[in-house]
């Protein structure tokens, strides 16, 4: 919780980066979007090797945009996702299993508040924009699954890039299409001590700390409706 409060304070501080001259009539926009989170995953896994598979997720997402002037704005998105995690092609021959096994590592929730600074170029009802900013992902309620004893993920900062557009359907309402790329990586530690064979106690400390460098790098594709005020 302390990490989340620090992260949110840093993000909200970004709302005062640009001077507030030449403001638009409606300084705020709020959007409700349906969001597809599509990881582009890969991993380097110690001891057992293999790669990682992370499921897609589909969630509702809320975002707030503040316009400093006609062209510059800051957007903060809020949402949380749950993903299934597994290894693929891992070598478990040391414990009498397959040399190319898939290991179910359960599920984990991600809370990824993301702040981007945007450049807008409105033309009539059409308002395209580009953005870049920072993401801080918090991993919580990790379920280790039916195979291993435990799993931990490290919270991380990441760079975010964005492109999208708003299209006015009335004076206050608009539709929105948005695409983001989050360049997120994390470190995971798996405790598989419970898989150590009874006749091989020397494997227990090795299996207790299986470390993995995981690149998640998700695409976030959103479609929704918004309101100006």
N, C-alpha and C positions, 0 to 999 in steps of 0.2 A: 504493500500500500504506500509506503514511503517513497519507493521508486516512482510509482504512478503519479504521486502528487508533485514530485520534482519535475518529472517529464511534462506534465500538463502546465506547470508554471512557466517552464521554458518556452513551450509552444505558444501560450497565450501572450507572452512577452513579445512575440514576433508580430502581433497585431499593430505595433507602434513603430514599425521599421520605416514606413514612408510617411511624408507629411500629408495632412488631410485637406489639402487645397483642391479646388476643382472637383468637389464631391458630386456623385450622382444623386438623383432624387431619392432613389432607394439604395441606401448604403448596405443593407443586409439582404442576403438570400439564404433560404433554408430549403434543403432538398431531402426527399425520402426516395431512396433508390433500392431496387433489387440488385444485389451484387453477386457476381460469380467470382470466386477466388480460385485461381488455377495455378498451382505450384509448378515451377520448372525445376524439379529437384535433382540433386546428386549428392553423393556423400563419400567420404573417405573414412572407413570404419576399421579401427584397430582390432588385432587378434583374429577375429572371424572373417574380416574382409566383406566383400559384397557391396551392394549399393542400397539406396533407400527408395521407398515408394510412399508418397503422401497424397491422400485423397483430395479431390476438389471439394469445395464447400459453397453453398448457396444461402445467402442471408439477407435480411433487411438491413439497410445502413442509413444513418442520418448524418448530414453534414451541414456546416454553417460557413458562409462566405461573407467577409466584410470587405467592402470596396473603399479604398483610400481615395481614389478618383476614378475617372472613366475607364482607365486602362489597367490599373494595378489593384490587386485584391489578395487576400489571404483566405485559405480554406482549411478548416479543421474537420476531419472525418472521425466518426465514432461508430464502432461496431465490434462484434466479437465472433470468431469462427471456431469450429471444431473439426479436427482432421484425424483420420485413421493413419497410423504409421506402421510400416513394416520394413524389414530388410529384405533384399532379394539377392539370391546367389551367394549366401554366406556359407563358409566352410565350417561345418559342425562335426567333422570327422573325428576330432580329438575327444568328443564325448560320445562317440559311437553312432552319430547321426549322419545325414547326407552331407556330401562335400559341396552341394549347391542347394542350400535350403532357404526358404522364406520364413522369417521369424515375425510373428505378430507382436508388435510393441504397443498395442492398445491405441488409445486416443488421447488427444491433448487439446485444450482450449487456448486460443491466441487472442490477446487484446492488443490491437495494433494502432493506437492513435497516431494520426499522420497529419502534419502541417505542411502545406505547400504555399508558396508565393506564386501568383499567377499574373500573366499578361493577357489581357482581353483586347479583342479588336472587333467591337460591335459594328455590324452592317445591317441596318433595318431591324428585322425581327431575329436575325441570326447573329449569335455571339460566340465565335470560336475563341478558345484560349489554350495556352501552354503553361505548364507549371513545373516547379521543382522544389524539393524540400526535404524534410527529415521525418523518419518513422522511428518509433520506439516500440518494439514488440515484447509483450509480457506473456510468458507461458505459464498457465495455471491449470489446476485440477488434472494433472497428468495421470492417466490410468495405464499401468504397465502392461496390461493384457494378460493372457493365460499362460505365457511361457516363462518370462524372466521374473526376477524378484522385485526389481524396481528400475525407474528411469527418471533422469532429471534433465531439464533443458535450461540453458543460460539465456536470460533476457538480453536483448541486443538493440543497438541503434542501427539504422540503415538509411541509405539515400533513396529518395522517391522521385520519379519523373511522371509527368501527367500530360494528357491532351484530351480535349473534349469540346462540347459546345452546348449552349442553351438555345432554345427556340421558343419565342414568345407565342402563346396561344390566347393571351388576353393581356390587359395592362399589368396584372399582378402575377398571373400564372405562366409557367413555361415548362417545357419538357427538357430533359437533360440526358445526354449520352457522355459517358466519361470512361477513360482508359488510364490506368496507372500501372507502373512497374515498380515493385519494391525490391531493392537489391539486398535481400535479407539472408544472412547466414547465422547459424547458431552452433554451439557446442553441446553435444548430448553425452551423458554418462549412463551406461547401462550396467545394472547389477544382475549378473546371471550366475551368481555363486551357487544357486540352487540346482544348476545343471551339472555341477561337478560330479563325476562318477565316484562311488564310494571307495573304489580302489585307487583313486588318483587324487589324494588330498592336495598335491602340489598345484593342481589346476584351479583350486578355489580362489586364491588371491588374484590370479590372472583374470578369471571370469568375473570377479567382483567389480572391476573397474575397466569396462570396455568403453573406450572413448571414440567419439565420432565427430568429425567436422562436417556439418550438414549445410548445404546451400539450398535454400527454399525458393528464393527469387520469384515470387508469385506475380502473375498478371491479375489485376482487379478490373473487371468489366462491369460497369454500372449503367442502369437505365432507370429513369424515374421522373418524378414531377416535383416542381419547386414553386416557391412563392417569394415575391419581392416585398420588402417593407422597409 
